[in-house]
Amino acid sequence: MDSKNVMHVKLEFVEAIENKKQILSLEFRILQMLNAIKQYYELRVLELKNKQKINATIKKASINLTKLKKIIPKIETPKKIITKENAMHKITPQTNKKSDIEIQIQEIQERLKSIDQKF
């Protein structure tokens, strides 16, 4: 019994009540965390089931698309038409981008001028 010396600590009544409150609040927080973990686990399982369903529908859709590609006849367009269309698509976005940038620069310059005039 010498190796197992029991120590007793005397606490005041107020300290004992405060310690009991702290222990109860810790238990409450732990239960809240356990509840949150349980909800997370349930949501995660639901998410994985939904992902499996989505993957299955995507696979079905891709199989249907490959079947449609085999059934539908291929239309061959002349290379000249394809290159002209590609060239037109390349030119139009660049001009739009420049005009958008120029418009934004002008707006910023106008704002700067109005701020300078105020002060």
N, C-alpha and C positions, 0 to 999 in steps of 0.2 A: 504494500500500500504506500510505501515511501515514494515509489516512482510516479504514482498518480496523486500528486498533491492537488487537492481541490482548493481553488481560491474563490473567495466570495468578495464581491464589491458592493458596498452599500451605496444606494442611490437615494436621493431625496425624492419625495413624492412628485414634485413638479417635473423633475428630470425623467422619472419613470414614465409619466404620462406623455411627455414630449417624445421619448424614444419609442413608445408604443405607437404614437401617431405616425412617426417616421416609418416604422416598420409596415404599418397598414398602408401608408401611401405608396411605399415601394412595392408591396404586393399588388396594389391596384394598378400601378404602372406596368408591372410585369404581365398582369392579366391582359391589359390593353395591348401590349406588344404581341403577346401570344395570339390574341384575336386578330390583329393586323397581319401577322404572319400566316394565319390560317386563311384569311381572306385573300391574301396575295397568292397562296398556293392554289386556291380554288380558281382564281382568275387566270393564273398561269396555265392550269390544266385546260380551262375553257379556250384560252388563246391557242394552245397547241392543237386542240381538236379543230378549231376553225381554220388554222393554217393547213392542216391535213385535208380538210374539205376543199379549200381553195386550190391546193396543189392538184387534187384529183380533178377538179373542174378545168383547170388550166391544161392538164394532160389530155383530157377529153377534147377540149377545144383545139389543141394543137394537132391531135390525130384527125379531127374533122377538117381542119385547114389543109393538111397534107392530102387528104382524100379529095377535097375540092380542087386543089392544084392539079391533081392527076386527071380529074374529070374535065375541067375547063380547058378549052384549047388555047394554046399560046399564040399571041398576036405579035408578029414581028414588025417593028417600026424601023424605018430607014435610019441609018446612023446620022444623016444630016439633020433630021428633025430632032433627034435626041441631043446632039451637040448644040443646036440653036436654043433649045429649051434650057439646057444647063447654063449656057452663056447668059441668057436673059435673067435667070434666077440669081446668078452671081452678081450681076451689075446692079440690080434694083436694091438689094439690102444695103450695099455700100453707100449709095447716094442718100438713102434715107437716114443712115447713121450719121453721116456728115451733117445733114441739115438739122437733125435732132441735137447734135452736139453744138452746132453754131447757135441754135435757138437758146439752148441752155446757157451758153456763154453770154449771149446778149441779155438774158434775164438777170444773170448774176451781176453784170456790169450796171444794169439799170438799178438794181437793189443797192449796189455800192454807191452810186451817184445819189440816190435818195437819202441814204444814211449820211453821206457827207453834207448834203444840203441841210439836214436837220440839225447837225452839230456844227 
